[in-house]
Amino acid sequence: MTAKLYCFGESGNAYKAALALELSGMDWEPVHVDFFAGEARTPEFRALNPMGEVPVLIDGDLKLTQSGVIQQYVVDQTGKLAGAPEDRYEVLRWVLWDNHKFSSITGNTRFLMNFLPEDKRPAEVIAFQQGRLKAAYQVLDGHLEGREWMAGESLTMADLSCCSYLYYPEPFGFDRKDWPNIDAWLDRISAVPGWKHPYDMMQRAFPPK
């Protein structure tokens, strides 16, 4: 049975789930959610996820929300992207770090800078968020010094979680050339067979400029 991922291309959190599904080899298909037109706030979508967010994964009778949960489900179903048994808690540590310290700020900053009308973009808030992001980039770049992957000796969902927003072209204060360890790591991930850019995996709401 083909799993269905409710998603849209601009969502870095949906990309985490989509990339895990794709690289694990699970049978899945994207279901576009017109988020910017308010579809996620409709009663029909709220029946899928009362939080009004993507991603949502439907696999048979199972319904899952939250990207980290979906990633863990993929690991449990396929045995892939888990890393070695001794890396389990290190993988979890970086997934939680990403959710709390990184993607939550990156996604919000990118939204404020690119998807709000220009006259409604709060400059002071954006500057504050970019300061927090710079500190997070320093942590990530420092952790990747001398290592290929976030945890252990192979690609895991820790990598897929932390990398998700960093492939997007919209500006949010991140320039790969400023962070050589992150830059090399992103190249390693995108060289993995089966890797795809988020806009090649999920329908985007806004056409390319």
Secondary structure as the mmCIF struct_conf table of DSSP 4:
data_model
#
loop_
_struct_conf.conf_type_id
_struct_conf.id
_struct_conf.beg_label_comp_id
_struct_conf.beg_label_asym_id
_struct_conf.beg_label_seq_id
_struct_conf.end_label_comp_id
_struct_conf.end_label_asym_id
_struct_conf.end_label_seq_id
STRN STRN1 ALA A 3 CYS A 7
TURN_TY1_P TURN_TY1_P1 GLY A 9 GLU A 10
HELX_RH_AL_P HELX_RH_AL_P1 GLY A 12 SER A 24
TURN_TY1_P TURN_TY1_P2 GLY A 25 GLY A 25
STRN STRN2 TRP A 28 HIS A 32
HELX_RH_3T_P HELX_RH_3T_P1 PHE A 35 ALA A 37
TURN_TY1_P TURN_TY1_P3 GLY A 38 GLY A 38
HELX_RH_3T_P HELX_RH_3T_P2 GLU A 39 ARG A 41
BEND BEND1 THR A 42 THR A 42
HELX_RH_AL_P HELX_RH_AL_P2 PRO A 43 LEU A 48
TURN_TY1_P TURN_TY1_P4 PRO A 50 MET A 51
BEND BEND2 VAL A 54 VAL A 54
STRN STRN3 VAL A 56 ASP A 59
TURN_TY1_P TURN_TY1_P5 GLY A 60 ASP A 61
STRN STRN4 LEU A 62 THR A 65
BEND BEND3 GLN A 66 GLN A 66
HELX_RH_AL_P HELX_RH_AL_P3 SER A 67 THR A 78
BEND BEND4 LEU A 81 LEU A 81
HELX_RH_3T_P HELX_RH_3T_P3 PRO A 85 ASP A 87
HELX_RH_AL_P HELX_RH_AL_P4 ARG A 88 TRP A 97
HELX_RH_PI_P HELX_RH_PI_P1 ASP A 98 PHE A 102
HELX_RH_AL_P HELX_RH_AL_P5 SER A 103 ASN A 114
TURN_TY1_P TURN_TY1_P6 PHE A 115 PHE A 115
BEND BEND5 LEU A 116 LEU A 116
HELX_RH_3T_P HELX_RH_3T_P4 GLU A 118 LYS A 120
HELX_RH_AL_P HELX_RH_AL_P6 ALA A 123 HIS A 143
TURN_TY1_P TURN_TY1_P7 LEU A 144 GLY A 146
BEND BEND6 GLU A 148 ALA A 151
TURN_TY1_P TURN_TY1_P8 GLY A 152 GLU A 153
BEND BEND7 SER A 154 SER A 154
HELX_RH_AL_P HELX_RH_AL_P7 MET A 157 CYS A 163
HELX_RH_3T_P HELX_RH_3T_P5 SER A 164 TYR A 167
BEND BEND8 GLU A 170 GLU A 170
BEND BEND9 PHE A 172 GLY A 173
HELX_RH_3T_P HELX_RH_3T_P6 ARG A 176 ASP A 178
HELX_RH_AL_P HELX_RH_AL_P8 PRO A 180 SER A 190
TURN_TY1_P TURN_TY1_P9 ALA A 191 ALA A 191
BEND BEND10 VAL A 192 VAL A 192
TURN_TY1_P TURN_TY1_P10 PRO A 193 GLY A 194
HELX_RH_AL_P HELX_RH_AL_P9 PRO A 198 MET A 201
BEND BEND11 MET A 202 MET A 202
BEND BEND12 ALA A 205 PHE A 206
#
